[in-house]
């Protein structure tokens, strides 16, 4: 086997959706976020939904464009599973549009989502989109003569060699074909590998909320790729975690005084400062701790029978969950959300001239709004809890949220 291929294989980490979390999740810690989670506390609690990741990690030290270090990947969500091409009713919403989610004009026009949703880094949207088309063509899932995939992004240029274009077609195909049910991988996996959230290591998180039988027993599942927010604004279950944990700021894990890290705080400096001084934005910079810089992509799934205009209402409620966590949709943040329903199967296909669909009455939809906000907050929290401290390009180190200190704060604030 050629050495180049061996290196490529060594850099690919496929994260199975059934991988067991080794760090506690929000449900394990009994954080008072509200609502009742489904059995998995994941988007895959909505029957049929499958998630796949390809994680790319290689190299260390100084950034060499095209070589690394590499801290990136791709995450895919199949609404009805990878073997079921039946479209779902869907809608999307943007809280702030400094970002990208392809295919949304057709989602808005048709009210339907065809195929998977993918999330990656900002400069890999194109290759991921094209790879999905290749995958769909190979499956012969021809609903139209053309495909308009939904692919979203957040920026990982602090930890990752984003201009090296390391996400390739084979990585996307691996995530598409490797998707499964169960609890998806969280934290620094897939598209979330190089992401920073509220000044801590962020990435992929997921959660769910299940309504009681009296409210229909429906499930709302959420998956996020969080790469947004200022440290000082972070709140979990109402507790001002960011105000209380002001150390553990991003730092440089070397002593080299030369550019590009000259003047930046070193990890071995005990007095390197709190998280609030903003680093200069540039190729080696993480999102600034003083501004809501970065992005968050949120995918919402439900089995409730909702039509596209109702799913638009669901997608807007994601904003409330982000706000509960301390996000404000800052000017440079791409906060883009998509929601779909797995009910109303074969709404696209029907031999009859008229298709019958079911719809939840609007006066019964409020509990789903609440579940969406709660599951969003829980999913962001899980992304923070599951992420590991990561050192990437130019030895930039971003610390994970310390669970022990979080729980001390919960006790301090009576939560």
N, C-alpha and C positions, 0 to 999 in steps of 0.2 A: 504494500500500500504506500503511495507517495507520502513523503513527510508532510507536505502541505495539507493533504487530506487528514492526516492524523492530528495536526494542529487544529484544523477546523472542528473535527469531532470532539477534541478535548475542550473546545470553547463552548460547545453546545450543552446546556443542561436542560433536559426535558423534565418538567415538574408535573408529575401526575396529579390529577384533581383529587385523588384519594389519599394523597400524602397527609400523614397525621401531623398536626401542628405540635411542635415541641415547646412552644411558649404559650402562656395562657391567653385566651381570647376574652372579649368583653363579657360574654356569658359566663365563662369560668370564674371571672372575678366578681360576678354579680353586680356590675356597675349599674346604677339606677338611671339608665337611659330611658326606660319606659317600654311598654309593650311586651308581648310574648313571642319569643323566637320560635321558628320552626325547628324540626328535629336536627338539622345540620347547622342552623343559624347561617345560612348561605343562600345565594341566588339559586342554587340548585335544589332548594326546597320546592321551587316551582317545577312541577313534574315535566320532564322532557328536556329541561335546560342542561346544557353541557358546557364546560369551560376547559380550555387548553392553553398551556403556556409553552413558549420556548424562551429560555433564559441564556443570555450570552455574557460570559464573564471570562476575561483573559487579560494578562498583562498587569503591570504596576509601574509606578514612577512617573517620569516626565511624559507629557502628552506628545505623541508623534502622530500627526494626522494620517489616517490610513492604516496605522498599526495598532494604536491603542494608547492607554488602557481602554478596554471595552467593558461597559457596565450597562447593558441594554437588553432588549428582547421584544417579544410580541405576545399579546394575550388575545384570545378569541372567545366569543360567546355564541353558541348555537342555540337559537330560541327553542327549537323543537328537537334538538339533537342533530348530529352531523349526518345522519342517514335519512332525515326527513326534511324535504325542501318546501313543504307547505308554508307559504308566507303567513305572517302574523300582522294583526292590526297594530299600528305604532304611531308615535308622534315624537317630536323633539322640541327642545327649548334651550335657548342660550341666555345665561345670566350675564355674561360678558364675553364678547366675541373675539378676543385676541387669541384665537386658536383655530383648529380645523376639525370638522367632522364631515367627511365626504358623503355624498348620496342623500343628503337630507332634503334637497329640493323635491326629489321624487317621493320620499317618505311623506312630506307635507302634502304634495299634490294628490297622491294615490291613497294615503292613509294606511299603506302596507309596507312592511319591511320584508325584503326578499334576501334570504341568505344570512350569513353570520355577521356579527359586529366584531371589529378588531380594534385594538388599542396598541400603540407603539410610541416611538419617539418622534419628534416634530419633523425630522428630515428623512424619515422612513415611510411616511404615509403613502407615497407613490408606489414603492415596491410592494408594500403590503396589499394595496388595492389591486395591483396587477396580478399578484399571486392568487388572490381570492378568485379573480376572473378565471385564471388558469385552472384552479381547483374545480370551480363550478362547471366549466366546459368539459373537464375530464369526467365529471359525474353525469354529464348530459342532463343537467337540471334546467332545461331550456323553458323558462317561463316567457321570456321575450328574446329576440335575437341579440340583445345586448344586456350587460350587467352594470349596475350602478352601486357598487359595494359601499357599505358604511364603515369608514375607517377614521378613527380619532387619534389624537396625539396630545402628549405633554412633553415639555423640554427637559432633557437630561444632560445638557451640555456642561454642567459642573463636574459631574463624576465620570461622564462618558465621552469618548471620542465621537461626538455626534456627527462631525463632518467627515468621518471615515466611512460612513455608509455600510455598517457591518451587518445590518439585517438584510438577509438574502431570501430569495424565493423559497429555498429549501427549509428555512427556519419557519416561514409562515405555513408551508404545507405540513410540517411536523406538528405545529400547534393545532391546525385544523383537524388532522387525522388522529391526533393524540388526545383530543378533548373527551371528557367523560363526566359522569355525575359524581356524587360524593362531595366532600369539602374541598374546594379548590385551594391550590397553593396561595399563600398571602405574603405580604411584605415585599422584599426585594426579589421578586420573581417576574418573569414575562416582561410586559411593557413597563412595569413598575421598578425594574431592577436598579435604575439610576436616579430615582425620583426622591425629592425632599419635600416634606410636608410640615408646615408650621415650624421650620427650623430643625426638626428631627428627621431621621431617616423615614421616608414614606414608601409609597408603592401601591400594591394591590391589596384591597380589603373587601370583604363581603359580609353580608348579614341578611337576616330575614325577619319578618314579623307576620304572625298568623292571627287572623281575627277570630274571635269566639264564634261558635256556631250560630248564636243569636244574630250576629252581624254578617252571616253568610259563610264563615269558616274559610274565607279566601286567604291566600298567601301573597305577600309582597316580598320579593327578593331584590337585593341591590348589590352591585359590584362597582367599586370605584378604583380609579387610578389617581391617587392624590399627590399633587406636586405644587401645592399652593400655600398661601397663608403666612402671616408673621408669627414669630414665636410668642410675642407678648399677648397676642389675641387668642391663643389656644385655650379652649374650654372643653372639658369632658364632664358630662352629666352636671353642667353648671359650675363646676369647680375651675377657678382661674389657674390652670396648670401652667400656662406659659408665663404668667406673672411670677409664679412661685419657683419655677425651675429656670433660672436665668443664666446658669452656667451651661456647660456642655455645648458651647457654640461650635459651629464648623471651624476647623483649624487645619493647618498644614502639618503632616506627619513626617517632616524632615527638618534639617537645620540649614538647608541651602539658602544663602542670602540673595541669590541671583533671581532675576525675573524667570517665570511670571509670578513667583510667590514672594517676591521681596515686599516687605512691609506688612505682610499678613501674619496673623497670630499663629504661633506654633503650638502644637498639642502638648509639648513638654513644658510649657510655660504656665505655672500654677496661676499666675495673675493675668492670663490672656484676655480676661474681660468677660462680660456677660454677653448674652445672645443678641442684645439690642443694637450694638454698633454695626452699621450696615457695611459689608464689604463692597468694594467696587465691582460692578457687574462687568464680566468679561469672560474669556474662555475658561478660566480656572475658578470662576465664582459660583457658589451656590446661590439660590434665591436669597435676596437680602432679608434679614430678620426684621427690619423696620418697616417693610412694605409688603402688601399683599401681592407678591410677585410669583408667577408660576401659573399653574392651571390645575383643574380637576375635571375628569371625565367620569360621568355616572351613567350606568346602565341599570334600568329598573325593569323587572319582570313581574308579572302577576298572572294568576289563573282566573281572576275576576273577569266576567264578560263585559269588557269596556270597548266602546267604539273610539275611533281616532281622536275625536274632539275631547273625549273624556280622558284619554291617555295624555293629551296635551296638558290637561289640568293636573294629572299626576306628575308629569315631568316638571312642571313649575314648582311643585311642592318640594322637590329636591333642594331648592334654594333655601328652604327653611331649615333643613337638616344641616346644610353647609353653614348657614348662619349660626345655628346653635353651637357649632364647633368653633366658630370664630372667623369664618370667611366673609368677605365683604364684596367679592367680585371686583377686585381692583383693576385699574386701567390696563395693566399688562398681563392680566390673568385670563386664560381661556377656560371658562366654566360652561361646559356644554353637556346636556343631558338627553338621553333617549329612553323612552318607555315603550314596552310592548306587552300584549296580552296573548297568552297561549290558548284562550278560549276561541270559540267560533272557528273551528277547523274547517278547512276547505272553503273559506270565504272567497278565495281567488278562483278556485275551480268549481264549476257546477254546470252540468249539462242542461239544466233548466234555465229559462230566460230570466228568472228572478231567484235571487239567493236570500234565504231567510237567515237572520242573525239574531243573537240575543244581546240584550243591553241591560246593565244594572241601572235602575232608576237613579237619577241625580240626587234624590233626597236620601239615598243609602250610600253615597260615595265618600262622605266625610271620614269615616273610620279608615279608609284606604289612604286618604291624605295624611292622616296622623301616622299611619304605619310607614308611609314613604319617608316622612321626616325622621322618624325614629330609626328605621333601618339604614338610612343614609348616615346618620350620626354614628350608629354602631359600626357600620362598614369602615368609615374613616378611622374610628378608634381601633378596629382590628388591624388595619393597615399599619398604624403606628405601633401597636403592640407586637405584631409579628415580624416587623422589620429588624434587621441586625445592623449594628454599627458597620459602616462601609467606608473603605478608603479607595479612592478612584484616581482619576486623571490628576497629574501634578501633585499627587499625594494629598489631595483634599480628603479630609475625613469628616463624615457626618455621623453623629451619634444617634443611637436608638433611644427612644423614650424609656427611661428606667422604671420598670414596673414597681419595684419596691417603693420608690419615692412617690409614684402615682398613688399607691394604696395608702401611704402615710398622709397624703393630701386629702384623700377621700375621707379618712377618719377625722382629720383636722376640721374639715368643713361639714362634718356630720352627714356624709353621703354614703 
